[in-house]
């Protein structure tokens, strides 16, 4: 899981323009996290459906 505590960001200079880069990285992290989650959930749902709907044994699935 991603840390839910408040994160502190240290800017190395006085420009807030670097904060935009941090926000872009956060968006990329969200997209990557969503893709990773779906790549684990979709096969699991398929296996569970195969076991219960099509009576496939768990060892084959």
C-alpha positions as CSV (number, residue, x, y, z in Angstrom):
1,X,0.0,0.0,0.0
2,X,1.0,3.6,-0.5
3,X,1.8,5.5,2.7
4,X,-1.2,7.6,3.8
5,X,0.7,9.8,6.2
6,X,1.4,13.4,5.3
7,X,4.6,13.6,3.2
8,X,7.0,16.5,3.5
9,X,8.4,17.9,0.3
10,X,11.8,19.6,0.4
11,X,12.4,22.1,-2.4
12,X,16.0,22.7,-3.1
13,X,15.4,26.2,-4.4
14,X,12.9,29.0,-3.9
15,X,10.9,28.2,-7.1
16,X,7.5,26.5,-6.8
17,X,7.7,25.4,-10.5
18,X,9.4,22.2,-9.3
19,X,6.2,21.4,-7.4
20,X,4.6,20.7,-10.8
21,X,7.1,17.9,-11.4
22,X,6.1,16.4,-8.1
23,X,2.4,16.5,-9.0
24,X,3.2,14.9,-12.4
25,X,5.1,12.1,-10.7
26,X,2.1,11.6,-8.4
27,X,-0.2,11.2,-11.4
28,X,2.1,8.7,-13.0
29,X,2.2,6.8,-9.7
30,X,-1.6,6.6,-9.5
31,X,-1.8,5.3,-13.1
32,X,0.9,2.7,-12.5
33,X,-0.7,1.6,-9.2
34,X,-4.1,1.2,-11.0
35,X,-2.6,-0.8,-13.8
36,X,-0.7,-3.1,-11.3
37,X,-3.9,-3.6,-9.3
38,X,-5.9,-4.5,-12.4
39,X,-3.2,-6.9,-13.6
40,X,-3.7,-8.8,-10.4
41,X,-7.4,-8.6,-10.0
42,X,-8.5,-9.6,-13.5
43,X,-6.8,-13.0,-13.6
44,X,-8.0,-13.7,-10.1
45,X,-11.6,-13.0,-11.1
46,X,-11.1,-15.2,-14.1
47,X,-9.8,-18.1,-12.0
48,X,-12.6,-17.8,-9.5
49,X,-15.2,-17.7,-12.3
50,X,-13.6,-20.8,-13.9
51,X,-13.7,-22.7,-10.6
52,X,-17.3,-21.9,-9.7
53,X,-19.0,-21.4,-13.1
54,X,-17.3,-23.9,-15.3
55,X,-16.4,-26.5,-12.5
56,X,-12.7,-26.3,-13.3
57,X,-10.6,-27.9,-10.5
58,X,-8.5,-25.5,-8.5
59,X,-5.3,-27.4,-9.4
60,X,-5.9,-26.9,-13.1
61,X,-6.8,-23.2,-12.7
